Every structure is written in C-alpha cells, then in structure tokens.
Amino acid sequence: MGYLTTDKKKITTKTFSEMKAAGEKIAQLTSYDFTTAGIIDRAGIDSILVGDSASNVMAGNETTLPITIDEMIVYARAVARACKHCLVVCDMPFGSYQVSREEAVRNAVRIMKETGVDAVKLEGGAEMAGTIGAIVAAGVPVEGHLGLTPQSIHKFGGYGLRAKEEAEARKLLADAHALDQAGCFAITLEKVPAALASQVTREVKAATIGIGAGAGTDGQVLVYADALGMTQGFKPKFLRHFAQMAQCMTQGVQSYIEAVKTGSFPNADESY
C-alpha cells in the first residue's frame, strides 16, 4: 500500500514525485464538501481534486462552464478543512485564468489564500505554459490537464476521445513537455489513447493522472459520485462502479419513510 502504510504525514507535491519514481500508483478522487471529503481522506486517498465538475455534480449544470471562482472557493475551503492526509487540488474554473497571465496569478493566489488547498489545476497546453510558469513562480503548485478538456467542450463539439489522430497526438505530446517545463507537478490526461498516455508518462517528470487514459499513467482520477454509483445514466467505458451508493441511499430513505409513516420512529429510547 506504499504511503498509506509507511508514511502518515501529509502528502505533498514532492510525494507525487517520489511515488512516480518508486512506481507507486497515485489514487485521486473528486470531492466538494466537508463530510464526503473527510470520509475519502480517512479511507486513505492520496489526493482529492475539488473539480469544476462540481458544476455538474453539485449544481446540476450540463457543463463545467457556469461555475464561478467564488463557488469553487466555497467548495474547496470545505474540502481542505476536512483533509488531514491527502493532497488537495482545486480546479481553476473557466474564465479565471484565460483572460490574462496577471489575472490568472491573482486568482490562483486567491484560491490558495482563501481555501487552504495545496495546489490548483487548469486546462490547456503550450498556450498556457507561460501562465502556468507565472503561477508556479508565485509559489502555487499547478496540475495541468490535457486531452479532453471539458472547459473547451464547445470548441471540441463533444466529449469524444481526443488525440486519436497523429497530428493531435503529436501536439498533445508537445503540450505535455511544455507543461512539464513550465513546472507542473502533475498532468491530468483525460480520454486519450492508452499508448499515448503511457508515452507521455515515460517522457515527462510530472506525475500523470489518467481518466479514460489506460493503465500506463502514474495514477487515476474519477468523480467520486460516478465511482461510487451515485450518478444515474452515466457509464462511459472508462468508469467502474466501486460501490452502489444510490441503491444503498434509496433503501435507507425508504426505510426512514416507512418508520415515520408507521410510527416506529422515534421509539421510546429515541425520545426525551
């Protein structure tokens, strides 16, 4: 189990580098609230991503685009308060880093100051390398994100596999090197061919975190609600259900309703 059994100290970006070097896989899940994050952290997760997927999971939006930096700060602050062991990363939402390098640095610093997370994550390749370098130079660790980048969904026109053609694959590889040189401690690779993700992993110093990118990356990330079977009607090829929480919660709610309706709750022992 590696760091879960041998090192109880707080996981840092340096730990990611050490885990990559040792060949120990990195386990990352999303979370957006204090209670859930505390459970995931105590279970021994290496990292929690406070993803802009909160736009979908928490707010019910169809895309990640509507969520604001103020909303992300509320979610990230709650998660950071709950976590004692894992590395907490906060997504920079759409519009918080694309306008200018100066605004990106200012927003990254604001996220760190107001939430207590350990790092930020942002999407984009070589075109964002200068911005990432400036954020890193300001003392903020950055996780990059290549492949399917949901904030650019209208540009791509869908959520399909990325970099399956040679030209796009070459660009993704060049982008990964650019992010590595800019100082990213980790790079998310989303929905790209497994062979390409493995090549990126071999060629960059940064730890690679895959989602729909095969088993050759340094780690994996999933949205917790998807991984634990809470999301309805969403089952892409890369997703495995590790629990059936929707079913369990439904049964619990139904048991509560029955107990209230029949008058068996509260009983004498549950009354003052």
ABEGO torsion letter per residue (X at the ends): XEAAAABABBBBAAAAAAAAAAGBBBBBBBBABAAAAAAAAAAGBABBBBBAAAAAAAAGBABAAABBAAAAAAAAAAAAAABAABBBBBBBBBGAAAABAAAAAAAAAAAAAAAGBABBBBBEBAAAAAAAAAAAAAGBBBBBBBEBBAAAAAAAGEABBBGABAAAAAAAAAAAAAAAAAGBABBBBBGBBAAAAAAAAAABABBBBBBGAEAABABBBBBAAAAAGABBGBBBAABBBABBAAAAAAAAAAAAAAAAAAGAOBBAAABX
